[in-house]
Amino acid sequence: MDWITEHKIPLGRWISDLVDLLNERAAGFFNLISDVLGFLIEGSIDLLKWCPPALLIALICGLAFWLHRSWKLTALAALSLLLIINLGYWEATVETLALVLFSTLVCVLVGVPVGIAAAHRPWLYSGLRPVLDLMQTIPTFVYLIPTLILFGLGVVPGLISTVIFAIPAPIRLTYLGVSSVPRTLVEAGEAFGATSRQLLLKVELPHAMPTIMAGITQCIMLSLSMVVIAALVGADGLGKPVVRALNTVNVAKGFEAGLAIVIVAILLDRIFKQPQRKSGQD
């Protein structure tokens, strides 16, 4: 056993050398990505901040009612957002919403096509599965270090770390939804002469949509769970007051900021959860 310990495989040093090499040889590329993503996120935040709070609350409540036709959910959304304004965390909430929605959009644009491709190519999912396991199980602080080195301090390393942590959910559930389509449905489509594209759009995706939407909802929750960790590398939002409260042992500020995060999580979960179909509905 001592021989094994004395001949340690320098995995950590290899990764460190790789990050240093990327930082030296491709600094311009990473700076470009940082500038573009930073511009897009800050633009989204500025747009949401420019919108008057009353109008933004009305839009969110309107979206909740349009999706679910529920006055209870609409009233819950309005009262919850008014409570956030009362606590003084409206701007931080807007910043958090922008980060969560932007990271979710990136995860969906990348994760859903990858999940569809993996469902049609079992060898691809066999190769992706250990990578997805690693992305979800490795402590988030571990990949905050290389993202901080490569992209600098600010919202961009927080966004990239959030995407790395959350993207396995849409990939896995899209794969599960598409691969679980009954073979009889696919054969019926093929019997009518449907092409692969038509089978995907008119048979597989409609059948898999509930599972895909569950993956998107889970992606939103995972992204929101990263707001505090993203604040450690300079990302704005509700994570900042939580970190400050932790550093100063301020129970009141920590509880209020934590309550605002819980409210945002509940609202996003309720609003974006796929409505249940009523019994007897075709």
Buried (B, 14 or more C-beta within 10 A) or exposed (E): EEEEEEEEEEEEEEEBEEBEEBEEEEEEEBEEBBEEBBEBBBEBBEEBBEBEBEEBBBEBBEBBBEBBEBEEBBEBBBEBBBBBBEBEBBBBBBBBBBBBBBBBBBBBEBBBEBBBBBBBEEEBBEEBBEEBEEBBEEEBEEBBBBBBBBBBEBBBBBBBBBBBBBBBBBBBBBBBBBBEBEEEBBEEBBEEEBEEEBBBEEBBBEBBEBBBBBBBBBBBBBBBBBBBBBBBBBBBBBBBBBBBBEEEEBEEBBEBBBBBBEBBBEBBBBBBBBEEEEEEEE
